[in-house]
């Protein structure tokens, strides 16, 4: 993963914390709707209903990046790489640090045969050195905590 080498023995913990922050930004009910759509997406990525569900969530919460990121994932899984790149770019306009979108763009460019662009996107996702990555992740977690603290309770 892009977070390889971060977090000592459990680098996946850092990524898990980021996703947890991002999924919870709009509260419990939107999070549950997104998680339900994602479970269905992973079971059957070829149905139009999954894209529609994600588009509906994104339309209901236009400032929330995660439904768009999940839709980008769906488009990637369907082989619609150009569409996935555009959705990832929309996510990055909201969250320039979004590791999922940065990694997604890199993966799409690799599939499209744009190796140089894929490499540049992957390098932009995280600093290449472990110490720089740890600081990057910690900074993102602090920023996400601050943003979540500003969200009113339901």
Buried (B, 14 or more C-beta within 10 A) or exposed (E): EBBEBBBEEEBEBBBEBBBEBBBBBBBEEBBEBBEEBBEBBEEEBEEEEBBEBBBEBBEEBEEBBBBBBBBBBBBBBBEBBEBBBBBBBBBBEBBEBBBBBBBBBBBBBBBBEBEEBBEEBBEBBBBEEBEEBBEBBEEBBEEBEEEEEEEEEE
